Amino acid sequence: MGNSKRKVMLAIRVTEEERALIARRMEQAGVRSLRAYLLKMAVDGHVVKLDLTDVREMVRLLRRYSANLNQIAKRANESASIYETDILDIRSHLEGLWEQVRLILKGLARL
């Protein structure tokens, strides 16, 4: 190492679980040298930070849609019929859900 261009030393502490995870990832990558693996990940690795705003909105819509659908099903079972406005309401909610799905898929495609 006396001739190396790399003169700066970095040191980190990890838990046993983190060390085991690093070892598994090294094995999956087919890398035997911890130094080589950590250097490669630090220099060339990617950190993905997801904005889950669209997912949260979709979950909110799903909850709302499920509640509405349950009320419509209860009414249909009680009266043995369903109103056209209920069907239009279901269709509207589904369109909102699909729009959220499209937004999420667009965002994932940019990764």
ZIPE-V268754 format. One record per residue. SS is DSSP state (H for helix, E for strand, C for the rest). PSI is psi in whole degrees, -180 to 180 (none if undefined). OMEGA is omega in radians with two decimals (* if undefined). Layout:
# ZIPE-V268754
ss/psi/omega
SS/PSI/OMEGA
SS/PSI/OMEGA
This chain:
# ZIPE-V268754
ss/psi/omega
C/-9/-3.11
C/-30/-3.08
C/-3/-3.03
C/147/3.04
C/-19/-3.10
C/106/-3.07
C/-16/-3.08
C/132/3.14
C/134/3.07
C/141/3.10
C/140/3.09
C/155/3.05
C/141/3.12
C/161/3.05
C/169/3.08
H/-39/-3.13
H/-42/3.11
H/-41/3.13
H/-42/3.11
H/-39/3.11
H/-43/3.10
H/-43/3.13
H/-42/3.11
H/-43/-3.14
H/-38/3.09
H/-44/-3.13
H/-44/3.11
H/-36/-3.13
H/-10/-3.13
C/29/-3.12
C/134/-3.13
C/-24/-3.08
C/120/3.10
H/-43/3.14
H/-48/-3.12
H/-42/-3.13
H/-50/-3.11
H/-39/3.11
H/-45/-3.14
H/-44/-3.14
H/-39/-3.13
H/-37/-3.07
H/-45/-3.02
H/-10/-3.08
C/164/-3.14
C/138/3.02
C/126/-3.13
C/119/3.08
C/115/-3.07
C/136/2.99
C/110/-3.04
C/19/-3.14
H/-46/-3.12
H/-37/3.12
H/-44/3.11
H/-41/3.12
H/-40/3.12
H/-41/3.10
H/-42/3.10
H/-45/3.13
H/-39/3.12
H/-42/3.11
H/-45/-3.13
H/-44/-3.14
H/-43/-3.14
H/-43/3.12
H/-45/3.13
H/-42/-3.12
H/-40/3.10
H/-41/3.11
H/-41/3.13
H/-43/3.13
H/-41/3.12
H/-46/3.14
H/-41/-3.13
H/-38/3.11
H/-36/-3.13
H/-40/-3.04
H/-6/-3.11
C/25/3.07
C/167/3.13
C/143/-3.10
C/150/3.11
H/-34/3.12
H/-33/3.09
H/-42/3.12
H/-42/3.10
H/-38/3.10
H/-45/3.10
H/-46/-3.13
H/-42/3.14
H/-45/3.12
H/-40/3.12
H/-40/3.10
H/-41/3.09
H/-41/3.10
H/-44/3.14
H/-35/3.09
H/-43/3.09
H/-41/3.10
H/-44/3.12
H/-43/3.12
H/-43/3.14
H/-45/-3.14
H/-37/3.07
H/-45/3.13
H/-41/3.13
H/-34/3.13
H/-27/3.14
C/-15/3.13
C/none/*
